[in-house]
Amino acid sequence: MRNITLFLAYFILINIANAQSNPYCASDKRFTDAPVFTDDEIDSDVGVSYGHATDYKGQDQNLILNVYYPRFSLDTFSLRPLIVLVHGGGFSGGSLNGLNKDCIEFARRGYVAATVEYRLGWHRASSPCDGDPMSMLQAFYRSLQDVHAAIRYLVANAAEYRIDTHWIFAGGSSAGAFTTVNLAFLQQAEIDAEYPVLRDSLGLINGSGNLLTDTFRLKGLFNNWGGVFNINNVNTSDAIPVIGFVGDHDPVIPIDTGYWQGCTNFPKMWGSRGLYDRLTALGMCAELNVKEGGGHGVWDDTPAQDAFRIGRASCFFKSLFCNSCTTVANQDSIPAACSPIADNNTETPVRALDVLVYPNPFSSELHVATSEIDNMNFTLMNSVGQSVWTGENINNTDFSALPAGIYFLKMNTDNGDKTERLIKW
């Protein structure tokens, strides 16, 4: 009896500590694949100036961002994690407004979300490989400077938007993803070693756009068909979790390693799978979603495809909140499913089962006590909604090989359903 009492006391203390240290890890729909706010419950500030800088033609440019967030009067959270999104366009086109809807979708899940304008333009030619590689590198460097300045601005104004500066994510598509990935992994000294002319002509990465000196560290990345210039710059000191989406026939940014649009006069780069392989080799949690036969810009043609990517990214980030991230590589579309299952039912609710699952937390075995055990099916899912075990006989099954983290056990019979949230240690 004393051991049981001590165990229960320890379990309660652990859960209280987790709740106090990270309120974003909770068994509700917030920060998951399922929205908790409607479009009408999202507020925005559009066209916010975060700085000024000189563009590639020598003209001063007012740099702006759009920010979206759950309405203060409706949101019970005093602070919310931030995600900063950067549009694509080969560093010569695109618009921050192209990601407004994506920001709204993240905000509906509880995030503060911003889409950033950055300086565009370089000496392109009608044929991609005839363009000026150094001019493109300068355009890329300007994008790094501008996104850095935008995040500094958001950190400096965190109180206005209720941003938790300890939880900042970034991402985007194509050139925008390339910018944010390199912002996370490419240090000033590493750029200076290879391309000192960039600093000489454009200044420091963190020294442009505005005079703010706020610092930040990204906690994770939402990489949509982006990549990194030098994979060796991704090391244990700066490795962070990344969720990636890519087609295995991408002709613009190679999935593994190669050159932009196959142009060997441009710097070599490593794509989404190359980055995933590097991170997993370093022991860092990562997720890769590969579209078989897909080209550049996969899962970006319809609102449903955008929602698919945002749902998986939200579940991935939620697993970081809960310290339960697991490394995953998927072929084609596997929808996210980390929101509480009962909340997703649109059918007439079925009777809840009278069932006890123990121990919780568990280390190897789970036991289920119910009068309907002989007629029950079980599905054990990880924190991002992927099934890790299914069967009819769960008692005494050995789960010791599963990694530690948050799991959901779905139990169903003809008479009802129930889902239990479990902790594996």
VENHUFEN-V723446 format. One record per pair of residues at least 24 apart in sequence whose ideal C-beta (glycine too) atoms are under 8 Angstrom apart, sorted by sequence separation. I is the first residue (numbers start at 1). J is the second residue. If there is no record, write none. Layout:
i->I j->J
i->I j->J
This chain:
i->44 j->68
i->118 j->142
i->119 j->143
i->311 j->335
i->312 j->336
i->314 j->338
i->382 j->406
i->383 j->407
i->43 j->68
i->44 j->69
i->118 j->143
i->225 j->250
i->246 j->271
i->248 j->273
i->287 j->312
i->308 j->333
i->311 j->336
i->382 j->407
i->383 j->408
i->399 j->424
i->42 j->68
i->43 j->69
i->94 j->120
i->227 j->253
i->231 j->257
i->246 j->272
i->368 j->394
i->381 j->407
i->42 j->69
i->43 j->70
i->93 j->120
i->119 j->146
i->225 j->252
i->226 j->253
i->227 j->254
i->245 j->272
i->246 j->273
i->308 j->335
i->368 j->395
i->380 j->407
i->381 j->408
i->42 j->70
i->43 j->71
i->83 j->111
i->85 j->113
i->87 j->115
i->92 j->120
i->118 j->146
i->225 j->253
i->244 j->272
i->308 j->336
i->366 j->394
i->367 j->395
i->380 j->408
i->381 j->409
i->41 j->70
i->42 j->71
i->43 j->72
i->81 j->110
i->82 j->111
i->83 j->112
i->84 j->113
i->85 j->114
i->86 j->115
i->91 j->120
i->92 j->121
i->117 j->146
i->118 j->147
i->244 j->273
i->287 j->316
i->366 j->395
i->367 j->396
i->380 j->409
i->381 j->410
i->41 j->71
i->66 j->96
i->80 j->110
i->81 j->111
i->82 j->112
i->83 j->113
i->84 j->114
i->85 j->115
i->86 j->116
i->91 j->121
i->92 j->122
i->116 j->146
i->365 j->395
i->379 j->409
i->380 j->410
i->65 j->96
i->66 j->97
i->80 j->111
i->81 j->112
i->82 j->113
i->83 j->114
i->84 j->115
i->85 j->116
i->89 j->120
i->91 j->122
i->116 j->147
i->244 j->275
i->365 j->396
i->366 j->397
i->378 j->409
i->379 j->410
i->64 j->96
i->68 j->100
i->80 j->112
i->82 j->114
i->84 j->116
i->86 j->118
i->92 j->124
i->118 j->150
i->143 j->175
i->147 j->179
i->244 j->276
i->365 j->397
i->378 j->410
i->37 j->70
i->41 j->74
i->77 j->110
i->143 j->176
i->147 j->180
i->242 j->275
i->365 j->398
i->366 j->399
i->378 j->411
i->37 j->71
i->66 j->100
i->90 j->124
i->116 j->150
i->184 j->218
i->242 j->276
i->285 j->319
i->299 j->333
i->364 j->398
i->365 j->399
i->377 j->411
i->68 j->103
i->75 j->110
i->140 j->175
i->144 j->179
i->148 j->183
i->183 j->218
i->255 j->290
i->285 j->320
i->364 j->399
i->376 j->411
i->377 j->412
i->67 j->103
i->68 j->104
i->114 j->150
i->143 j->179
i->147 j->183
i->194 j->230
i->364 j->400
i->376 j->412
i->377 j->413
i->37 j->74
i->66 j->103
i->70 j->107
i->184 j->221
i->242 j->279
i->362 j->399
i->363 j->400
i->376 j->413
i->37 j->75
i->68 j->106
i->69 j->107
i->70 j->108
i->140 j->178
i->144 j->182
i->180 j->218
i->229 j->267
i->241 j->279
i->375 j->413
i->68 j->107
i->140 j->179
i->144 j->183
i->229 j->268
i->231 j->270
i->290 j->329
i->292 j->331
i->375 j->414
i->70 j->110
i->114 j->154
i->181 j->221
i->190 j->230
i->229 j->269
i->230 j->270
i->239 j->279
i->285 j->325
i->287 j->327
i->288 j->328
i->290 j->330
i->292 j->332
i->375 j->415
i->180 j->221
i->228 j->269
i->229 j->270
i->234 j->275
i->285 j->326
i->286 j->327
i->287 j->328
i->288 j->329
i->289 j->330
i->290 j->331
i->291 j->332
i->370 j->411
i->372 j->413
i->69 j->111
i->140 j->182
i->144 j->186
i->180 j->222
i->181 j->223
i->186 j->228
i->227 j->269
i->228 j->270
i->244 j->286
i->246 j->288
i->248 j->290
i->285 j->327
i->287 j->329
i->288 j->330
i->290 j->332
i->291 j->333
i->69 j->112
i->180 j->223
i->185 j->228
i->186 j->229
i->190 j->233
i->227 j->270
i->231 j->274
i->239 j->282
i->241 j->284
i->243 j->286
i->244 j->287
i->246 j->289
i->247 j->290
i->248 j->291
i->253 j->296
i->287 j->330
i->366 j->409
i->368 j->411
i->372 j->415
i->68 j->112
i->69 j->113
i->186 j->230
i->227 j->271
i->231 j->275
i->234 j->278
i->240 j->284
i->241 j->285
i->242 j->286
i->243 j->287
i->244 j->288
i->245 j->289
i->246 j->290
i->247 j->291
i->248 j->292
i->249 j->293
i->250 j->294
i->251 j->295
i->252 j->296
i->289 j->333
i->337 j->381
i->67 j->112
i->68 j->113
i->91 j->136
i->177 j->222
i->181 j->226
i->226 j->271
i->227 j->272
i->234 j->279
i->239 j->284
i->241 j->286
i->242 j->287
i->243 j->288
i->244 j->289
i->246 j->291
i->248 j->293
i->249 j->294
i->250 j->295
i->251 j->296
i->289 j->334
i->338 j->383
i->67 j->113
i->68 j->114
i->177 j->223
i->180 j->226
i->181 j->227
i->182 j->228
i->187 j->233
i->225 j->271
i->226 j->272
i->228 j->274
i->236 j->282
i->243 j->289
i->245 j->291
i->247 j->293
i->248 j->294
i->249 j->295
i->250 j->296
i->338 j->384
i->30 j->77
i->67 j->114
i->92 j->139
i->177 j->224
i->179 j->226
i->181 j->228
i->182 j->229
i->186 j->233
i->225 j->272
i->227 j->274
i->228 j->275
i->231 j->278
i->235 j->282
i->247 j->294
i->280 j->327
i->337 j->384
i->338 j->385
i->66 j->114
i->91 j->139
i->168 j->216
i->170 j->218
i->177 j->225
i->178 j->226
i->185 j->233
i->227 j->275
i->234 j->282
i->246 j->294
i->247 j->295
i->250 j->298
i->336 j->384
i->337 j->385
i->65 j->114
i->66 j->115
i->91 j->140
i->112 j->161
i->168 j->217
i->169 j->218
i->177 j->226
i->178 j->227
i->185 j->234
i->223 j->272
i->247 j->296
i->336 j->385
i->337 j->386
i->31 j->81
i->65 j->115
i->112 j->162
i->141 j->191
i->168 j->218
i->169 j->219
i->171 j->221
i->172 j->222
i->174 j->224
i->176 j->226
i->177 j->227
i->178 j->228
i->247 j->297
i->335 j->385
i->65 j->116
i->112 j->163
i->165 j->216
i->168 j->219
i->169 j->220
i->170 j->221
i->171 j->222
i->173 j->224
i->174 j->225
i->175 j->226
i->187 j->238
i->247 j->298
i->65 j->117
i->91 j->143
i->167 j->219
i->169 j->221
i->170 j->222
i->171 j->223
i->172 j->224
i->173 j->225
i->174 j->226
i->223 j->275
i->246 j->298
i->334 j->386
i->357 j->409
i->64 j->117
i->166 j->219
i->169 j->222
i->171 j->224
i->173 j->226
i->185 j->238
i->245 j->298
i->276 j->329
i->23 j->77
i->63 j->117
i->141 j->195
i->152 j->206
i->172 j->226
i->184 j->238
i->185 j->239
i->245 j->299
i->357 j->411
i->63 j->118
i->63 j->119
i->156 j->212
i->184 j->240
i->326 j->382
i->328 j->384
i->355 j->411
i->366 j->422
i->24 j->81
i->86 j->143
i->141 j->198
i->145 j->202
i->148 j->205
i->149 j->206
i->152 j->209
i->153 j->210
i->155 j->212
i->326 j->383
i->61 j->119
i->137 j->195
i->145 j->203
i->148 j->206
i->152 j->210
i->156 j->214
i->324 j->382
i->325 j->383
i->326 j->384
i->328 j->386
i->353 j->411
i->145 j->204
i->149 j->208
i->150 j->209
i->153 j->212
i->155 j->214
i->324 j->383
i->353 j->412
i->138 j->198
i->142 j->202
i->145 j->205
i->148 j->208
i->149 j->209
i->152 j->212
i->155 j->215
i->353 j->413
i->360 j->420
i->362 j->422
i->86 j->147
i->118 j->179
i->137 j->198
i->141 j->202
i->144 j->205
i->145 j->206
i->148 j->209
i->149 j->210
i->152 j->213
i->155 j->216
i->181 j->242
i->322 j->383
i->361 j->422
i->362 j->423
i->363 j->424
i->42 j->104
i->145 j->207
i->146 j->208
i->152 j->214
i->353 j->415
i->360 j->422
i->361 j->423
i->362 j->424
i->363 j->425
i->56 j->119
i->84 j->147
i->134 j->197
i->138 j->201
i->145 j->208
i->146 j->209
i->149 j->212
i->152 j->215
i->353 j->416
i->355 j->418
i->357 j->420
i->360 j->423
i->361 j->424
i->362 j->425
i->55 j->119
i->56 j->120
i->57 j->121
i->138 j->202
i->141 j->205
i->145 j->209
i->152 j->216
i->245 j->309
i->319 j->383
i->351 j->415
i->352 j->416
i->353 j->417
i->361 j->425
i->39 j->104
i->42 j->107
i->55 j->120
i->56 j->121
i->151 j->216
i->318 j->383
i->319 j->384
i->350 j->415
i->351 j->416
i->352 j->417
i->353 j->418
i->355 j->420
i->357 j->422
i->42 j->108
i->50 j->116
i->53 j->119
i->55 j->121
i->56 j->122
i->84 j->150
i->142 j->208
i->318 j->384
i->350 j->416
i->352 j->418
i->41 j->108
i->84 j->151
i->245 j->312
i->341 j->408
i->350 j->417
i->315 j->383
i->316 j->384
i->340 j->408
i->39 j->108
i->243 j->312
i->315 j->384
i->341 j->410
i->35 j->105
i->37 j->107
i->38 j->108
i->84 j->154
i->243 j->313
i->315 j->385
i->37 j->108
i->225 j->296
i->36 j->108
i->37 j->109
i->82 j->154
i->225 j->297
i->312 j->384
i->35 j->108
i->36 j->109
i->37 j->110
i->99 j->172
i->225 j->298
i->243 j->316
i->35 j->109
i->36 j->110
i->99 j->173
i->243 j->317
i->34 j->109
i->178 j->253
i->241 j->316
i->342 j->417
i->33 j->109
i->224 j->300
i->341 j->417
i->32 j->109
i->99 j->176
i->326 j->403
i->342 j->419
i->31 j->109
i->174 j->252
i->341 j->419
i->30 j->109
i->31 j->110
i->56 j->135
i->82 j->161
i->174 j->253
i->241 j->320
i->326 j->405
i->340 j->419
i->29 j->109
i->30 j->110
i->31 j->111
i->324 j->404
i->325 j->405
i->80 j->161
i->82 j->163
i->94 j->175
i->324 j->405
i->340 j->421
i->56 j->138
i->80 j->162
i->81 j->163
i->82 j->164
i->94 j->176
i->323 j->405
i->324 j->406
i->56 j->139
i->63 j->146
i->79 j->162
i->80 j->163
i->81 j->164
i->82 j->165
i->322 j->405
i->78 j->162
i->79 j->163
i->80 j->164
i->84 j->168
i->86 j->170
i->88 j->172
i->90 j->174
i->91 j->175
i->241 j->325
i->322 j->406
i->65 j->150
i->77 j->162
i->79 j->164
i->82 j->167
i->83 j->168
i->84 j->169
i->85 j->170
i->86 j->171
i->87 j->172
i->88 j->173
i->89 j->174
i->90 j->175
i->224 j->309
i->24 j->110
i->56 j->142
i->63 j->149
i->81 j->167
i->82 j->168
i->83 j->169
i->84 j->170
i->85 j->171
i->86 j->172
i->87 j->173
i->88 j->174
i->89 j->175
i->319 j->405
i->55 j->142
i->63 j->150
i->67 j->154
i->75 j->162
i->81 j->168
i->82 j->169
i->83 j->170
i->84 j->171
i->85 j->172
i->88 j->175
i->89 j->176
i->222 j->309
i->319 j->406
i->65 j->153
i->81 j->169
i->83 j->171
i->87 j->175
i->88 j->176
i->53 j->142
i->65 j->154
i->86 j->175
i->87 j->176
i->88 j->177
i->72 j->162
i->86 j->176
i->85 j->176
i->86 j->177
i->178 j->269
i->222 j->313
i->53 j->145
i->69 j->161
i->53 j->146
i->69 j->162
i->86 j->179
i->67 j->161
i->86 j->180
i->181 j->275
i->51 j->146
i->53 j->149
i->84 j->180
i->220 j->316
i->220 j->317
i->287 j->384
i->51 j->149
i->50 j->149
i->51 j->150
i->50 j->150
i->220 j->320
i->219 j->320
i->51 j->153
i->50 j->153
i->50 j->154
i->48 j->153
i->45 j->161
i->174 j->296
i->174 j->297
i->136 j->260
i->173 j->297
i->173 j->300
i->136 j->266
i->137 j->267
i->128 j->260
i->129 j->261
i->131 j->263
i->133 j->265
i->128 j->261
i->129 j->262
i->133 j->266
i->129 j->263
i->133 j->267
i->128 j->263
i->129 j->264
i->129 j->265
i->85 j->222
i->129 j->266
i->83 j->222
i->171 j->313
i->24 j->167
i->63 j->209
i->169 j->317
i->167 j->321
i->53 j->208
i->53 j->209
i->51 j->208
i->52 j->209
i->51 j->209
i->52 j->210
i->50 j->209
i->51 j->210
i->50 j->210
i->105 j->306
i->109 j->310
i->101 j->303
i->105 j->307
i->111 j->314
i->102 j->306
i->106 j->310
i->101 j->306
i->105 j->310
i->109 j->314
i->102 j->310
i->106 j->314
i->88 j->297
i->83 j->317
i->81 j->317
i->81 j->321
i->34 j->311
i->33 j->311
i->32 j->311
i->33 j->312
i->33 j->314
i->32 j->314
i->33 j->315
i->31 j->314
i->32 j->315
i->31 j->317
i->32 j->318
i->31 j->318
i->31 j->321
i->25 j->318
i->24 j->318
i->25 j->321
i->24 j->321
i->25 j->322
i->25 j->323
i->22 j->321
i->22 j->322
i->22 j->323
i->33 j->335
i->33 j->336
i->18 j->322
i->32 j->336
i->33 j->337
i->33 j->338
i->34 j->339
i->32 j->338
i->33 j->339
i->32 j->339
i->34 j->343
i->29 j->339
i->34 j->344
i->29 j->340
i->28 j->340
i->27 j->340
i->29 j->343
i->28 j->343
i->14 j->361
i->11 j->360
i->11 j->361
i->7 j->359
i->33 j->385
i->25 j->406
i->27 j->421
i->14 j->423
